[in-house]
C-alpha cells in the first residue's frame, strides 16, 4: 500500500536516519566481503559523487563504527535465533541483521519495533526475495529476548 501522494511501490521518502541505515548496510556489506576498515568505508562514502546525500552523517558513522566494534557480540546475539549456520547467511542479510541487532542492543532511543521494521525494509530493498521474512523472525526473537519489558508493554 503506498502513501498518499506517492506512486505505488515507492512509499514514503526515507528519513535522514533511514538513509543512514541504508548506507550503513551498503558499507557493512563491503566490510563483510572485503574486511575494509570502517575508516576507509566512511571516507569512501563521504567522497562518493552524491556523498551521504540527505543521510544523517553522525548516525551513519555511529552505526558503522558501532556494528564493527561490537560485531562479535552482535553475532553471538543473533546466532541462537538463526535457522541455518552463520556461514550460510547471505551477506546482505548478515549486514542487515548486524545493523538491526546493534540498534536493538545499543540504541535504546530507537524503539525495538522501529529497529526491526527498518531492517525488514532494508532486507526488502537489498536482499533476496523472501529474505525480509527471515530478518523479521530473527530480529523479532532478539527483541523479545533483549527488550522483553518494552515488548510486554507494547512499546
Beta strands, then each sheet from edge to edge (+ up, - down):
end
